Amino acid sequence: MSAKTAQLAHKLASEGEKTLAFFRSLPDEVWGARVYQDGAMWCARDVFEHLCISEHSLHRLFEQILATGEGAPEGFDIDAFNAERTGRFASLSRDALFALYSETRNAMVAFAQGLTDEQLAIRARHPAMGNVSLEDMIKMIYLHHQMHVRDVRRLVE
């Protein structure tokens, strides 16, 4: 494992722990409180579910990029994807959702650990960022989580 992949994997792991700890700490009234007032209109639980779903989907995309060099298709509608997917795990308990997040993040950390610097440099289409390197796509995962944590944190401050 190169220094670059080790750093990415470490950042994914540490940020994942912070994200999980934050969502675990939310009281029931915040867990069900609306975070966004327009667009998706998600509550904190929906936001957390979205993080699980998006990371799992990106992991599959990254594997596809390594196998084929192909990224997300042109015209991919990320808003429609998020709207259609979020809510799939509505029947899961909070603890089951936390376990799913841990499993998903651990898989992403292991994936990052197995990459070479050459693979990190591969460029393909990310659903939201356009044509970028795999390294930038992986960095965006923890930045994406930080953004949503910031939004939910506003409910408790």
Phi, psi and omega in degrees: 000132180282168177298323181293314180291324178297319180293316178298314181297318179297317180295318176300314182296311184292319178291326176297318178297319179295316180298313180297316180298319179298310182292326176297329184280351184289130175290162183308318184293332176277323180306324181261003184279144180290129180265315183248133184265354177220175180063242184293332180053046182279147168270175183302321179298318178298320179299314181295318177299318178303319179297320177297312184293314183295320180294318177299315181294321178292324177301315177297319178298317181297320177296321177297318179299316179295322184282324189236343186081000183264134176262207178296146181291152174302143178080005178301128182258099184294326179294317178295319178301311181297318180295321183285324186274320184291130185113348179297332182253025182301334182278350181285141174292166178301315180297322178294323177293321176297320178295319178298317178299313180300315179299315182294315180293319178299322178295321179291320177299313179298320177300312181297322180297332183273358183275152172261164177298327178294319178293322178298334182277348180300135180253139178201176183274120173271145183302329182246334188262347184082209185279105181220171178285156175300324177301314179294325177297318180292318177300322182296334179301307182286332175293321177299316179294317179301320180298313181291324175299316178303317181295318179290323181303329179300336179287336186253356181269000000 
